[in-house]
Amino acid sequence: MRSAASSRPAATGAAPTPVSRTPAFSPLYQQIKSLISQSLQAGEWKSGSAIPSETDLAARFKVSQGTVRKAIDELATENLLIRRQGKGTFVATHAEQQVQYRFLRLFPEQGDLDSQGPAHRQIVGCHKVRASAQVARKLQLRTGDAVLQIQRVLSFAETPTILENIWLPAAPFKGLDIGRLRAYPGPMYALFESEFGMRMVRAQEEIRAVLGDNDQCKLLQTGPYVPLLSVERVAFTYNDVPMELRHGLYRTDRHYYRNELG
C-alpha cells in the first residue's frame, strides 16, 4: 500500500498544498485528514456540497475505508464536515443549525427558558476606518490599513445581552455595508461565507472581567458601571489566516460562559 503522504488531491482552481507539510511519523488517518483539509482549503468542495464517499476517498488515497472514516470523524467533530444520515458527508457551513453559533459560549441559567432561543441582532453601525496598531497586529495587517468596523447588539428574549465591536480587513469584504448586514437574515458568519467566500474555521479567545462605561451600559440597558465579561476573539480562515477581530461585552446576570476542556 502506498503511503497517503505521497497522494495529492486534484483540487480544481488552485494548486494543492505540498503534502510534505504532513509529518512522516503522523498516523495514517491524520495524513488523510490533512489531505482532505487541503482540498477544503483549495476549494475543491464548496460549502454545503457533498464530498466523495468514504469508498471513493479510500480508493483515491489508496487506504482502507476505516482510515478515511476516522479522518472524517475528526473533521466532523471540528465542525468542518457535517454527516447527514442516509445522504452522505457535506462541507459544513455557518448556516447549519449546529454550526451557526459555533464560537458563542454563552448559555442561559438553568431553567431560564425565557433567555433561550435565537438572538435578535441590531446592527448599530458599519464604517471603514484605519486599523489601529492593536487591530493591525491581531489581523496581521499594517497600522493604518483599511478595515471595516461593525458594532452590533445581540438580544435574547428582548434583553440586550452582548455588545460587539468587529473589525474585518476591508479588501476581502469589499461591498459589505450596514444595509447588507441588516438585510441578511442569517448569522454573520454565514454571510461572510456565502457572499464573500470567507469561512471561519477556528478562533482564539481572551477573557477578562471589566466594568462597562456609560455608553456601553446604555446599549446593554444595564445600570452604570456594571461588571461585564470581556471576550476578545480572533477568528481564522483556512491556513491560519486571521480574518476577524471581535470584542464582545457580555451580560452575565441571566447567562454564563461555558467551555469544554479536555
C-alpha positions in Angstrom: 0.0 0.0 0.0 1.4 3.4 -0.9 1.7 6.0 1.9 -1.0 8.6 2.0 1.7 11.2 2.3 2.5 10.6 -1.4 -1.1 11.1 -2.6 -2.1 14.6 -3.7 -5.7 15.8 -4.0 -6.5 17.0 -7.5 -8.1 20.3 -6.4 -9.7 22.4 -9.0 -8.8 26.0 -9.5 -5.9 26.1 -7.0 -2.7 24.2 -6.6 -2.8 21.8 -3.6 -0.6 22.5 -0.6 2.5 20.3 -0.7 1.9 17.1 1.2 5.4 17.3 2.6 4.0 19.6 5.3 2.4 16.5 6.9 5.0 14.9 9.3 6.1 11.4 8.0 5.6 10.0 11.5 1.9 11.1 11.9 -0.7 8.4 12.0 -2.2 7.4 8.6 -5.6 8.7 9.4 -4.1 12.1 10.3 -2.3 12.2 6.9 -5.7 11.6 5.3 -7.3 14.3 7.5 -4.6 16.7 6.3 -5.2 15.8 2.6 -8.9 16.3 3.0 -8.3 19.6 4.8 -6.1 20.7 1.9 -8.9 20.0 -0.6 -11.3 22.0 1.6 -8.9 24.9 1.7 -8.3 24.8 -2.0 -12.0 25.0 -2.7 -12.3 21.6 -4.4 -15.6 21.1 -2.5 -17.7 24.1 -1.8 -19.5 25.0 1.4 -22.7 23.0 1.6 -21.7 20.5 -1.1 -21.2 16.8 -0.7 -17.7 15.3 -0.6 -16.9 12.0 -2.2 -18.0 8.8 -0.4 -15.6 7.1 2.0 -15.2 4.3 -0.6 -14.2 6.8 -3.3 -11.8 8.6 -0.9 -10.3 5.3 0.2 -9.6 4.4 -3.5 -8.3 7.9 -4.2 -5.8 7.8 -1.3 -5.1 4.1 -1.5 -6.0 3.4 2.1 -8.7 1.5 3.9 -12.2 2.8 4.3 -11.8 2.7 8.1 -8.9 5.1 7.9 -10.9 7.5 5.8 -13.8 7.2 8.3 -11.6 8.1 11.2 -10.2 11.1 9.4 -13.8 12.3 8.5 -14.9 11.7 12.1 -12.3 14.2 13.4 -13.2 16.7 10.7 -16.9 16.4 11.7 -16.0 16.8 15.4 -14.2 20.0 14.4 -17.4 21.2 12.5 -15.6 21.3 9.2 -17.8 18.5 7.8 -21.4 17.5 8.5 -22.7 13.9 8.3 -26.3 13.5 7.2 -27.8 10.1 7.8 -28.5 8.3 4.5 -27.3 11.3 2.4 -23.5 11.4 2.9 -21.0 13.9 4.2 -21.1 17.6 3.4 -18.8 20.6 3.8 -20.2 22.4 6.8 -21.5 25.9 6.5 -22.2 28.5 9.2 -25.9 28.3 8.1 -26.1 24.9 9.7 -28.1 25.0 12.9 -25.4 23.1 14.9 -22.6 25.3 13.5 -24.0 28.8 13.3 -23.3 29.6 16.9 -20.1 27.6 16.9 -18.0 30.2 18.7 -20.6 31.5 21.1 -20.2 30.1 24.6 -22.9 32.0 26.4 -25.7 29.8 27.9 -28.8 30.7 29.9 -29.1 30.0 33.5 -30.5 26.5 34.1 -34.3 26.6 33.8 -34.3 30.2 32.4 -36.3 29.3 29.3 -37.1 33.0 28.6 -33.5 33.7 27.8 -33.1 30.8 25.3 -33.7 30.8 21.6 -32.3 32.6 18.7 -30.6 36.0 19.1 -32.1 39.2 17.8 -29.4 41.2 16.0 -29.3 45.0 16.0 -26.6 46.5 13.7 -25.6 49.8 15.3 -23.0 50.9 12.8 -20.6 49.8 10.0 -17.8 52.1 8.9 -14.5 51.9 7.1 -11.7 53.1 9.3 -7.9 52.9 9.6 -6.6 50.0 11.6 -5.0 50.9 15.0 -1.8 49.3 16.0 -3.6 46.8 18.1 -6.2 45.8 15.4 -3.5 45.6 12.8 -1.4 43.3 15.0 -4.3 41.0 15.7 -5.3 40.8 12.0 -1.6 40.7 10.7 -2.1 44.0 8.8 -0.1 47.2 8.8 -1.1 50.1 11.1 -3.4 52.4 9.1 -4.6 49.7 6.7 -8.3 49.9 5.8 -10.7 47.8 8.0 -14.4 47.6 8.4 -15.6 48.3 12.0 -19.1 46.9 12.8 -21.0 47.4 16.1 -24.0 45.3 17.0 -26.1 44.2 19.9 -27.4 40.7 20.4 -30.5 40.3 22.5 -32.1 37.2 23.9 -35.8 37.3 24.9 -35.8 41.1 24.1 -32.9 41.6 26.6 -29.7 43.2 25.2 -27.1 40.7 26.2 -23.9 41.1 24.1 -22.4 44.3 22.7 -19.9 43.5 20.0 -17.3 45.6 18.0 -16.0 43.7 15.0 -13.1 44.5 12.7 -12.6 43.0 9.3 -9.8 43.6 6.7 -11.5 45.8 4.1 -10.2 44.2 0.9 -11.8 40.7 1.3 -15.1 42.2 2.3 -15.4 44.8 -0.4 -19.1 45.9 -0.7 -20.1 45.0 2.8 -22.1 47.8 4.4 -24.7 48.4 7.0 -27.5 47.7 4.5 -26.3 44.3 3.6 -25.7 43.4 7.3 -29.2 44.4 8.3 -30.9 42.7 5.3 -29.1 39.3 5.7 -31.4 37.0 7.7 -28.9 34.5 8.9 -25.8 34.5 11.1 -23.0 37.0 10.3 -20.5 34.2 9.7 -22.9 32.6 7.2 -23.0 36.0 5.3 -19.2 36.1 5.3 -19.1 32.6 3.9 -21.9 32.8 1.3 -21.3 36.2 -0.1 -17.5 36.7 0.4 -16.1 33.2 0.4 -14.6 33.6 3.9 -15.2 30.6 6.2 -14.1 30.9 9.8 -12.7 27.5 10.8 -11.3 28.2 14.3 -10.9 31.0 16.8 -8.8 32.1 19.8 -10.3 34.0 22.8 -9.1 36.1 25.7 -11.5 36.7 28.6 -11.5 39.1 31.5 -13.9 40.9 33.8 -14.4 44.6 33.1 -16.6 47.5 34.1 -18.7 48.8 31.3 -18.7 52.6 30.7 -21.8 54.7 30.4 -22.2 54.3 26.6 -21.7 50.5 26.8 -24.1 50.1 29.7 -26.7 52.2 27.9 -26.6 49.9 24.8 -26.9 46.9 27.1 -29.6 48.5 29.1 -27.8 48.0 32.5 -27.0 50.3 35.3 -23.8 52.4 35.1 -20.5 50.6 35.5 -22.0 47.1 35.8 -19.4 44.2 35.8 -19.3 42.6 32.3 -17.4 39.8 30.7 -15.0 41.0 28.1 -14.4 38.4 25.3 -11.8 39.2 22.6 -11.9 36.7 19.7 -9.7 36.4 16.7 -11.3 34.1 14.0 -9.2 32.4 11.4 -10.0 31.1 7.9 -8.1 28.2 6.3 -4.3 28.2 6.6 -4.5 30.1 9.9 -5.1 33.5 8.3 -6.8 35.9 10.8 -9.9 37.3 9.2 -11.9 38.8 12.0 -11.2 40.5 15.4 -14.3 40.7 17.6 -14.5 42.3 21.0 -17.7 41.4 23.0 -19.1 42.6 26.3 -21.4 40.0 27.8 -24.0 40.5 30.4 -23.9 37.5 32.8 -26.9 38.2 35.1 -29.0 35.7 33.2 -26.3 33.8 31.3 -22.9 32.2 32.0 -19.9 31.4 29.9 -19.2 27.7 29.4 -16.4 25.9 27.7 -15.5 22.3 27.5 -11.9 21.3 28.3 -10.1 18.1 27.6 
